Amino acid sequence: MPELTRRKILAMLLTAPAATSCWAQDPSDTSAWTPLFDGKTLNGWKPSEHQGSFKVVDGQIVAHGDRSHLFYTGPFQGADFRNFELALEIKTTPGSNSGVYFHTAFQPSGFPSAGFEVQVENNEQQSGAPATGYVERKKTGSLYGVRNVYKTFAKNDEWFKLSILVRGKRVQTRINDTLVVDYIEPDQPYQADPKFQRVLKHGTFALQGHDPGSTTHFTNIRVRPLPDTAEPLPASQPSDRPIVDDLYREVIRLGTDNYPVVDYHVHLKGGLTLDQALENSRRLGINYGIAINCGQGFPVHSDDSVRQYLDGMQGQPCFVALQAEGREWRTLVSPESIARFDYVFTDAMTFTDNHGKRMRLWIDDEVGTIPDAQAFMDMLVDRILGVMREPIDIYANPTFLPTQIAPDYETLWTPERRHKVIAAAIENNVAIEINNRYKIPSASFIKQAKVAGAKFSFGTNNTDANVGRLEYPLQMVKECALAWQDIFVPRPDGQKKIQTGK
């Protein structure tokens, strides 16, 4: 690809506007807001069970101790809010798990059953948990169990602002003014867990004290009521109204059950812009990983191009990924540059065969005739094993076969060949992508990989603006009985693969 073309592509990716606040009124305008916490006492607030779990320390409400919820019961608006803007400053510490409820009502014990919880949890994602354990996948800003956020956009031990805007049937949450959730309630809301009535009505606010291992600080809690007649949507966006179908319900069900519903393989191509991708992600409730290609002739091909790209993506509410192209990509960027991405993935669709010929498996003319399918498969598996040793987190487009032999997928992918690929993925801590575009791997491959202990990711690999809705991965979750522990999440900072590979 000519240098001028590369520059044009990179410039297009870097000119996407940053996510900004679209408040009805500037939240820094204190004249528009009413404080709900006086900074000295818990006057106007009522704790539920374990009342000692909330204290005022140095002008902050500190939640620490056994489970309890602190409900606003003060005089302002009779502690009853329908449309509003709520802003809080929050600091979490390692192990913190908390939340902010709205449209709820006081109850003496248990987790509030009425209203919505906005999650407050900034702990680093872990790659898995013991079969009997639980690792929370839903991160700060999530509209818990309805529209989840799976990437942390705030950090423990640092103050951040959480903002909640409710207008009619629309809820938006922001972290430091970055929009992370934009939920529009359908005419018939789907309730994945009947114990909780997550329906927009009206009610009060509550702060959560989750468990004795959690300490969370709250301050500067203020609200700006909006008229009950506030319109939820601009008239120009009627298409944003969600359609409640089986896929819509499945995304909510999986999110409620702690599955990270993320499409880790989204490209800004075919007219798809970053703004469109983010809007689509929020509308569907599927988080996105936006990937840029790295290799010879691709937009990212040096440390400097990595820096330019990541500077342009800074602050965007999505995962940011590197897709490695060809086997020479590691010679173009440093391990430190690789580690700056949330994760790295590649496939085995481009390689050099045993005769020194470079082939791209998806182009029939380059592959040519395959006179000996068994010999070709042995070579392909060998190349895949080499890919697994590269500093990657996800093996994408897995088990792809050229159209010449694709009809014989189940027989050519023998149990022995599958075992080699699966074992290499597990040994190198590489997740196997369940690919929506090619509908691979097959269910039989996924089941064998699950039994062996492999991790899986979801990915589309779109060629245009139609990203889809993870139809095939969600089907495989059911058909192959995948658990939430089986699904990939990026490793924490400092634990990524930054070795240059073997």
PyMOL commands that set and color helices and strands:
alter all, ss='L'
color gray80, all
select helices_A, chain A and resi 3-14+30-32+51-53+76-79+238-240+246-256+274-284+303-313+329-331+335-339+364-367+373-388+406-412+415-427+443-452+471-479+484-486
alter helices_A, ss='H'
color red, helices_A
select strands_A, chain A and resi 34-35+45-47+54-57+60-64+68-72+84-92+98-104+116-120+160-167+170-175+178-184+204-209+215-225+262-267+287-294+319-324+343-346+350-352+358-360+394-395+431-435+456-459
alter strands_A, ss='S'
color yellow, strands_A
deselect
rebuild
show_as cartoon
